Amino acid sequence: QVQLVESGGGLVQAVDSLRLSCAASGRTFSTYGMGWLRHAPGNEREFVSVISCVGVNTKNADSVKGRFTISRDNAKNTVYLQMNSLKPEETAVYYCASDRQTYGMATSVMYDYDYWGQGTQVTVSS
């Protein structure tokens, strides 16, 4: 059974940094693309960053370009999201997700993901 467990969320002040981690188990991690998305109350879920299975390809939402970096360590079955210069409007539950296909490109299409973690709360105070 595939499990994704996020960690690293918390309460920070605006312009602070935070690093999220997502530990994966239950499938061959290195063959699946991964993504981070967030969901704030009243808003739709949105992809933040995605990464291909070996980390060569990444994509970031326009709103986080230059501030967020996605990376992965396939030896540790873990994907990370480094978030710098956080803004109060980025307060949300952050989830990691696993692509349903092996060896796919980094995709930000919601349907392309079949497993999701429980999420970790990130709160950015002004």
C-alpha positions as CSV (number, residue, x, y, z in Angstrom):
1,Q,0.0,0.0,0.0
2,V,1.3,3.4,-1.0
3,Q,1.8,5.9,1.8
4,L,2.9,9.5,1.7
5,V,3.6,11.3,4.9
6,E,4.3,15.0,5.0
7,S,6.2,16.8,7.7
8,G,7.8,20.2,8.4
9,G,4.8,22.4,8.5
10,G,4.2,25.0,11.2
11,L,3.7,28.6,12.1
12,V,6.2,31.1,10.6
13,Q,6.3,34.8,10.0
14,A,6.1,36.5,6.6
15,V,9.4,36.3,4.6
16,D,10.5,33.3,6.7
17,S,11.5,30.0,5.2
18,L,10.2,26.5,5.8
19,R,11.2,23.1,4.4
20,L,8.6,20.4,3.9
21,S,9.4,16.7,3.6
22,C,7.3,13.9,2.2
23,A,8.3,10.3,2.9
24,A,7.0,7.7,0.5
25,S,6.6,4.0,0.8
26,G,4.8,1.2,-1.0
27,R,6.0,1.7,-4.5
28,T,9.4,2.1,-6.3
29,F,9.8,5.8,-5.5
30,S,12.4,6.5,-8.0
31,T,10.1,5.6,-10.9
32,Y,7.3,8.1,-10.1
33,G,7.1,11.8,-10.5
34,M,6.0,13.7,-7.4
35,G,4.2,16.9,-6.7
36,W,3.4,19.4,-4.0
37,L,0.1,21.2,-3.9
38,R,-1.7,23.3,-1.4
39,H,-5.3,24.0,-0.4
40,A,-6.3,27.1,1.4
41,P,-9.9,27.6,2.8
42,G,-12.1,29.1,0.2
43,N,-9.7,28.4,-2.6
44,E,-9.2,25.5,-5.0
45,R,-6.3,23.1,-4.7
46,E,-3.4,24.2,-6.7
47,F,-0.2,22.6,-7.7
48,V,2.9,24.4,-6.3
49,S,5.8,22.4,-7.6
50,V,6.3,19.1,-9.4
51,I,9.3,17.0,-10.2
52,S,10.0,14.1,-12.5
53,C,11.1,10.6,-11.2
54,V,14.8,11.3,-11.3
55,G,14.6,15.0,-10.6
56,V,15.7,16.2,-14.0
57,N,12.5,18.1,-14.8
58,T,10.7,20.4,-12.4
59,K,7.9,22.9,-12.7
60,N,6.8,25.6,-10.4
61,A,3.6,27.7,-10.3
62,D,4.2,31.2,-11.4
63,S,3.3,32.5,-7.9
64,V,6.2,30.7,-6.3
65,K,8.9,30.9,-9.0
66,G,12.2,32.1,-7.5
67,R,11.1,31.3,-4.0
68,F,10.1,27.6,-3.8
69,T,12.3,24.7,-4.8
70,I,11.3,21.1,-5.1
71,S,13.9,18.3,-4.9
72,R,14.0,14.7,-4.1
73,D,16.3,12.1,-2.6
74,N,15.5,8.7,-4.2
75,A,17.8,6.9,-1.8
76,K,15.7,8.2,1.1
77,N,12.3,7.9,-0.8
78,T,11.7,11.5,0.1
79,V,10.6,14.6,-1.8
80,Y,11.2,18.1,-0.4
81,L,9.8,21.6,-0.8
82,Q,12.0,24.4,0.2
83,M,9.9,27.5,0.7
84,N,11.5,30.9,1.0
85,S,10.1,34.4,1.5
86,L,6.7,33.0,2.5
87,K,3.7,35.2,2.3
88,P,0.6,35.3,4.5
89,E,-1.6,34.3,1.6
90,E,0.3,31.1,1.3
91,T,-1.2,29.8,4.5
92,A,-2.7,26.4,3.5
93,V,-2.5,22.7,4.0
94,Y,0.3,21.4,1.8
95,Y,0.1,17.9,0.3
96,C,2.5,15.8,-1.6
97,A,1.2,13.5,-4.3
98,S,2.5,10.7,-6.5
99,D,2.1,10.4,-10.2
100,R,0.0,7.4,-11.3
101,Q,2.4,6.5,-14.2
102,T,6.0,5.5,-14.1
103,Y,8.7,7.5,-15.8
104,G,6.3,10.4,-16.6
105,M,7.4,14.0,-17.0
106,A,6.7,16.4,-14.2
107,T,3.0,17.0,-14.5
108,S,0.7,19.5,-12.8
109,V,-2.5,17.9,-14.0
110,M,-4.5,16.8,-11.0
111,Y,-5.8,13.6,-12.6
112,D,-2.3,12.4,-13.2
113,Y,-1.8,11.8,-9.4
114,D,-3.3,8.8,-7.7
115,Y,-1.9,8.9,-4.1
116,W,-1.9,11.8,-1.7
117,G,-0.6,12.4,1.7
118,Q,-2.6,13.7,4.7
119,G,-1.1,17.1,4.4
120,T,0.8,19.4,6.7
121,Q,-0.5,22.8,7.8
122,V,1.6,25.9,6.9
123,T,0.6,29.1,8.6
124,V,2.3,32.4,7.7
125,S,1.6,35.3,9.9
126,S,2.0,38.9,8.8
